[in-house]
Amino acid sequence: MTAISLGMPSVPTKLAERRKSRQIQVGTVAVGGDAPVSVQSMTTTRTSDIGATLQQIAELTASGCQIVRVACPTQDDADALATIARKSQLPVIADIHFQPKYVFAAIKAGCAAVRVNPGNIKQFDDQVKEIARAAKDTGTPIRIGVNAGSLDKRLLQKYGKATPEALVESALWEASLFEEHDFRDIKISVKHNDPVVMVNAYRQLAAACDYPLHLGVTEAGPAFQGTIKSAVAFGALLAEGIGDTIRVSLSAPPVEEIKVGMQILESLNLKQRRLEIVSCPSCGRAQVDVYKLAEEVTAGLEGMEVPLRVAVMGCVVNGPGEAREADLGVASGNGKGQIFVKGEVIKTVPESKIVETLIEEALKIAEQMEADGIPSGEPSVSVAG
């Protein structure tokens, strides 16, 4: 009897249709409309240290980052923007607070976009006309970035605290000032450290305008806590079709933000996957060291470019089924492992040969996929039970 291949589906399922938004162009990256959701991060170096900043941008580029933001709190930082924007492999967004003169400096420097925080830039509303004219002349998009921690004092007095309504009112008010000068090359964010408040704010904002939205949970915290907060909030919104670009804010190196952001998009089928390890969490039924097997297989396949699902299972309950549904898998027990390729058992090997055999077979499949021209996504590892 011929076995049926139960590998990865060729057409990923969607949780919801994307919200209809206008599209802007951030350098080489389209944001909004029918463009894929993009992942971005922010450098942690002093922007005035051009070498260190460009080095960190190179690391972010290698990790899959698509847009990078750099801080601009001083004149020395503003002076460095032109060189960084010219030499960066990624579109550079200048992050401006407090001083409106740096908005003009960033536009003149050729940054791909400028983020402005209307809550803490002095006399910002009075300079919208000039900013809109300068941005329009150069084709520079503006991100209106409203943050709970720096909300306009007038709105804090009106609402008592940074409620979803306060965040949305701030963003829409600033957008309306730009609209008065016929400028609509705008992206908006309304960030809060509480995922529930953040989600409600973005839902209200999505219903009230058609601008592309940048998702973020601000001050999300250390890596573990921040990952959970961001995954919960982004998952809720992206599952409703809300969100056009994301930044996972972690108290961790920027590359870690990209890893988490990519994994969130891949988990929602919003980004093509590359390597995915499906491994059981282990239990009293396991007859092999699943943790060790999964770690060794992951290390052995690191950097694989093709979309490949590998199942590493430790017992006969879920093992055979999971292994059959993967492109490649092993169902382990009694000191040996059954190796599955595309739903078929191709061999049984001793436990000591499982990792070696899986890596060998994975490389064969990858070589065939590349020969067949199968597109790749981004590398990731997920753990499932």
PyMOL commands that set and color helices and strands:
alter all, ss='L'
color gray80, all
select helices_A, chain A and resi 50-63+75-87+101-109+125-138+148-150+153-159+164-179+195-208+223-238+254-267+290-300+319-325+351-371
alter helices_A, ss='H'
color red, helices_A
select strands_A, chain A and resi 24-26+29-31+38-42+67-71+92-96+113-116+142-147+186-191+214-215+245-246+275-279+308-313+328-333+336-341+344-350
alter strands_A, ss='S'
color yellow, strands_A
deselect
rebuild
show_as cartoon
